[in-house]
Amino acid sequence: MVTNGVNGTGNFSANGLPYKRTILITGATDGVGKQLAREFINNKDNFVILHGRCERKCLGTLEELASDRYAYNGSTVSLGTGHDVKENGVRPPFPTNATYINADFSDFRQILKLIEKIKTSHSRINTIVCCAAILPTRRLQTRDGLEMQFQVNHLSHFAILNGLVPLLEANVPSRILTVGSMLHTMNAIDWDDVNCLKSYDKFQQYSRTMLMNHMMTFCLHRLFFKHHMEFRVTANVVDADQKTDRKGTRTSMSYTMNDISASDTHLCSHSSGIQTLVRLAEWEEYKHTSGKYYNAVGKEIPSLSEIRDVRLQNRMWQVSTEFTRRYGGETQVNNMV
């Protein structure tokens, strides 16, 4: 795991003043995560930490975002990587309000290292956006022996939020934003087979992990209220299952991914989904918005009764805690349940 960026700590801007927001985006090298990174970096009050699976993708994303912001004088040439450079080979500088952390969520050791790196280098963090997700066609196992979607889509974020909640509480007002999926309504969770040892269907397991993330987010919202942190740390879910074609016509999400590619899992080109996430993170008007669920066009909609069922939330928390502790993760929030 490596970090890179002009302002490595993310604590202070070039003028010596602290950034208003230090934002971690998981899965920031593709899809909605990359689009969010672009939006957040364009706000000088934000310091943005991009997470990606490998250093190459993180660097490529930062270079692409730098090119988007860079005004060229003269002709440019294509690098073949989605961005251009000047003919003399000089690349535009990385945004000074951004850095990256690479960690493969299929390896719990790297998840834990990411948490520790945030604690030591970005202690002013006050916003976490959970975007990372995959949809492998066949059942795959992580390095830790768990089913891939269960660990990457859900357990990684459970561990990260548990590990970083103390910092969020110390840096209020703070925000937790979970990028969800309308597919979370498709299937109930089989608590006796979260690792799909009996059978595996990619959409069924994706649906279940998204449902777990919805439950996790609403459980955090409830616990913050219970422990008098209401609206000081907010937690909301926003779907990102909608995209537009080249003519701007909205279409349903197309799941045509092969194996472990995650590039389009959360592809959302429609501005409302992205802007809903940005508003929830940045706008003062949303500082008292928590425990809400928004669809891909930014409309607040009711959550499933299962998501708000305290007994099911506690079951999810117990199961996730057991796995997190097994691999050395912190579960400080567990004391709040």
C-alpha positions in Angstrom: 0.0 0.0 0.0 1.3 3.4 -1.0 0.2 7.0 -0.7 1.0 9.8 -3.0 0.1 13.5 -3.4 1.4 17.0 -2.8 -0.3 17.4 0.5 0.4 14.0 2.0 -1.4 14.6 5.3 -4.5 16.2 4.0 -4.7 18.4 7.1 -3.9 21.9 5.6 -4.3 23.6 2.3 -1.6 25.6 0.5 -2.6 28.8 2.4 -2.0 27.0 5.8 -5.7 26.7 6.7 -7.3 23.3 7.4 -9.5 21.8 4.8 -13.1 21.9 5.7 -13.6 18.3 4.6 -11.2 15.3 4.4 -13.0 12.7 2.3 -12.1 9.0 1.7 -13.8 7.5 -1.3 -13.4 3.7 -1.6 -13.5 2.4 -5.2 -12.5 5.8 -6.6 -10.8 4.6 -9.7 -13.9 3.6 -11.6 -17.6 4.5 -12.1 -19.4 6.6 -9.6 -16.3 6.7 -7.3 -14.3 8.4 -10.0 -17.1 10.8 -10.8 -17.4 11.7 -7.2 -13.7 12.3 -6.9 -13.8 14.7 -9.8 -16.7 16.6 -8.1 -15.0 16.7 -4.7 -11.6 17.7 -6.0 -13.1 20.7 -7.8 -14.1 22.1 -4.4 -11.1 23.8 -2.8 -12.5 23.2 0.7 -12.0 19.4 0.2 -9.0 17.2 0.6 -9.8 13.9 -1.2 -8.3 10.5 -0.6 -8.8 8.2 -3.5 -8.9 4.5 -2.8 -8.1 1.9 -5.5 -7.1 -1.7 -5.6 -3.7 -1.1 -7.1 -1.2 1.8 -7.4 -1.3 1.8 -11.2 -5.1 2.5 -11.2 -4.8 5.1 -8.5 -2.1 7.0 -10.4 -4.0 6.7 -13.7 -7.1 8.2 -12.1 -5.2 11.1 -10.5 -3.5 11.8 -13.8 -6.9 11.7 -15.6 -8.4 14.1 -13.0 -5.5 16.4 -13.3 -5.9 16.5 -17.1 -9.5 17.3 -16.7 -8.6 20.4 -14.7 -5.6 21.5 -16.6 -6.0 24.2 -19.3 -3.6 23.5 -22.1 -1.9 26.1 -24.2 -1.1 24.6 -27.6 -1.6 21.1 -28.9 -1.8 17.9 -26.9 -1.1 14.2 -27.7 -3.0 11.2 -26.4 -1.4 8.8 -24.0 -4.0 6.2 -24.7 -5.1 6.2 -21.1 -8.1 8.5 -21.2 -6.1 11.7 -20.9 -3.6 13.9 -22.8 -0.3 15.6 -22.2 1.5 18.3 -23.9 3.7 17.4 -26.8 6.8 18.0 -24.8 5.8 15.2 -22.5 5.1 17.3 -19.5 2.1 16.0 -17.6 -0.2 18.3 -15.7 0.5 18.3 -12.0 -1.7 16.2 -9.6 -4.4 18.2 -7.8 -2.8 19.5 -4.6 -5.9 18.6 -2.6 -5.9 14.9 -3.5 -3.9 11.8 -2.7 -4.4 8.1 -2.9 -4.2 4.9 -0.9 -4.2 1.6 -2.7 -5.5 -1.5 -0.9 -6.9 -4.8 -2.3 -10.0 -5.5 -0.3 -9.7 -9.2 -1.0 -6.9 -9.2 1.5 -7.9 -8.2 5.0 -4.3 -7.3 5.9 -4.5 -4.5 3.4 -7.8 -3.3 4.7 -6.3 -3.0 8.2 -3.3 -1.2 6.7 -5.6 1.3 5.0 -7.3 2.0 8.3 -4.0 2.6 10.1 -2.7 4.8 7.3 -5.8 7.0 7.5 -5.4 7.2 11.3 -1.7 8.3 11.1 -1.7 10.4 8.0 -5.2 11.8 7.6 -6.5 12.2 11.2 -8.8 15.0 10.2 -11.0 12.7 8.1 -14.7 13.6 8.5 -16.3 12.1 5.4 -16.3 8.5 4.1 -18.0 7.4 0.9 -18.3 3.7 0.5 -18.3 2.9 -3.3 -16.1 -0.1 -3.8 -18.0 -3.2 -5.0 -17.6 -6.1 -7.4 -19.8 -8.5 -9.2 -17.8 -11.6 -10.2 -19.6 -14.1 -12.4 -18.5 -17.2 -10.5 -17.8 -17.7 -6.9 -14.4 -16.6 -5.9 -12.5 -16.8 -2.6 -10.5 -14.0 -1.1 -7.0 -14.5 0.3 -8.7 -14.9 3.7 -10.9 -17.7 2.4 -14.2 -15.7 2.3 -16.6 -15.3 -0.6 -15.3 -12.4 -2.7 -18.5 -10.2 -2.7 -19.1 -10.6 1.0 -15.6 -9.4 1.9 -15.1 -6.7 -0.8 -18.6 -5.3 -1.0 -19.6 -5.4 2.7 -17.0 -6.6 5.2 -14.3 -4.2 4.1 -16.6 -1.2 4.6 -17.8 -2.6 7.9 -14.2 -2.9 9.1 -13.2 0.6 7.8 -16.2 2.3 9.4 -15.6 0.6 12.7 -12.0 1.5 12.7 -12.5 5.2 11.7 -15.7 6.1 13.6 -13.6 7.5 16.5 -12.0 10.0 14.1 -15.4 10.9 12.6 -16.7 11.6 16.1 -13.7 13.7 16.8 -14.0 15.7 13.6 -17.7 16.6 13.6 -19.7 17.4 11.6 -19.0 14.2 9.8 -20.7 12.2 7.0 -21.0 8.5 6.1 -22.4 7.9 2.6 -23.0 4.4 1.3 -23.4 4.0 -2.4 -26.1 1.3 -2.6 -28.1 -0.5 -5.3 -31.8 -1.0 -6.1 -30.9 -4.7 -6.3 -30.8 -4.8 -2.5 -34.5 -5.6 -2.5 -34.1 -8.8 -4.5 -33.1 -11.3 -1.9 -33.2 -11.9 1.8 -29.9 -12.7 3.6 -29.1 -16.3 4.3 -27.3 -15.7 7.6 -26.2 -19.4 7.7 -24.5 -19.1 4.3 -23.1 -15.6 3.9 -20.1 -17.2 2.1 -22.3 -19.0 -0.5 -20.9 -22.4 0.3 -24.2 -24.0 -0.6 -24.8 -22.2 -3.9 -23.7 -19.1 -5.7 -25.6 -16.7 -7.9 -23.8 -13.4 -8.7 -26.9 -11.2 -8.6 -28.3 -12.9 -5.5 -25.1 -12.4 -3.6 -24.6 -8.8 -4.9 -28.2 -8.1 -3.7 -27.4 -9.6 -0.3 -24.2 -7.6 0.2 -26.0 -4.4 -0.8 -28.7 -5.2 1.7 -26.1 -5.7 4.4 -24.6 -2.3 3.6 -28.0 -0.7 3.8 -28.5 -2.3 7.2 -25.1 -1.2 8.3 -25.7 2.4 7.4 -29.1 2.6 9.1 -27.7 0.8 12.2 -25.0 3.4 12.5 -27.6 6.1 12.1 -29.6 4.6 15.0 -26.5 4.1 17.2 -25.4 7.7 16.7 -28.8 8.8 18.0 -28.7 6.4 20.8 -25.3 7.7 22.0 -26.1 11.4 21.5 -24.2 11.9 18.3 -27.3 12.6 16.2 -26.6 14.9 13.3 -23.0 15.3 14.4 -22.2 12.2 12.4 -24.8 11.4 9.7 -25.3 8.2 7.7 -27.3 7.9 4.4 -27.6 5.6 1.4 -27.8 6.7 -2.2 -28.4 4.3 -5.1 -26.3 4.4 -8.2 -27.9 1.9 -10.5 -28.8 4.2 -13.4 -26.8 5.4 -16.3 -27.4 7.4 -19.5 -26.6 6.5 -23.1 -24.7 8.9 -25.3 -27.9 10.8 -26.2 -28.6 11.4 -22.5 -31.5 8.9 -22.3 -31.7 7.2 -19.0 -31.4 3.4 -19.2 -31.5 0.6 -16.6 -28.3 -0.7 -15.2 -26.6 -3.3 -17.4 -24.7 -6.0 -15.6 -22.5 -7.5 -18.2 -19.3 -7.8 -16.2 -16.9 -10.6 -16.5 -15.3 -12.2 -13.5 -13.9 -9.7 -11.1 -13.9 -6.4 -13.1 -15.5 -3.7 -11.0 -15.4 -0.8 -13.5 -19.1 -0.5 -14.1 -20.6 -2.0 -11.0 -21.7 1.5 -9.8 -21.7 3.3 -13.1 -24.1 6.3 -12.7 -23.8 8.9 -15.4 -27.0 10.6 -14.4 -26.1 13.8 -12.6 -28.8 13.5 -9.9 -27.2 10.4 -8.2 -23.8 12.1 -8.1 -25.2 15.5 -7.1 -27.2 13.9 -4.3 -24.0 12.4 -2.8 -22.2 15.8 -3.2 -25.1 17.7 -1.5 -25.2 15.3 1.4 -21.5 15.6 1.9 -21.1 19.4 1.4 -24.2 21.4 1.7 -25.2 23.0 4.9 -28.8 22.4 4.2 -28.3 18.7 4.6 -26.4 18.8 8.0 -29.5 17.3 9.7 -30.2 14.7 7.1 -29.5 11.2 8.4 -31.0 7.7 8.1 -32.3 8.5 4.6 -32.4 6.5 1.4 -32.2 8.1 -2.0 -32.7 6.4 -5.4 -30.4 7.0 -8.4 -32.3 10.1 -9.5 -32.0 11.7 -6.1 -35.5 11.0 -4.8 -35.9 10.1 -1.1 -37.8 6.8 -0.9 -38.9 4.5 2.0 -36.5 1.8 3.1 -37.5 -1.9 3.3 -38.9 -2.8 6.7 -36.1 -5.4 7.0 -33.5 -2.6 6.9 -35.0 -0.8 9.8 -35.7 -4.0 11.8 -33.5 -3.6 14.9 -33.3 -7.3 15.4 -32.0 -7.9 11.8 -29.6 -5.0 12.2 -28.2 -6.5 15.3 -27.9 -9.9 13.5 -26.0 -8.3 10.7 -23.7 -6.5 13.2 -23.0 -9.7 15.1 -22.2 -11.7 12.0 -20.0 -9.0 10.6 -18.3 -8.4 13.9 -17.4 -12.1 14.2 -15.7 -12.1 10.8 -14.0 -8.7 11.4 -12.5 -9.8 14.7 -11.4 -13.1 13.2 -9.0 -11.2 10.8 -7.8 -8.6 13.4 -10.2 -5.8 12.7 -11.4 -3.3 15.3 -15.1 -3.3 16.3 -15.2 -0.3 18.5 -18.8 0.5 17.5 -19.8 -2.9 18.7 -19.8 -1.5 22.2 -22.6 0.8 21.1 -25.0 -1.9 19.9 
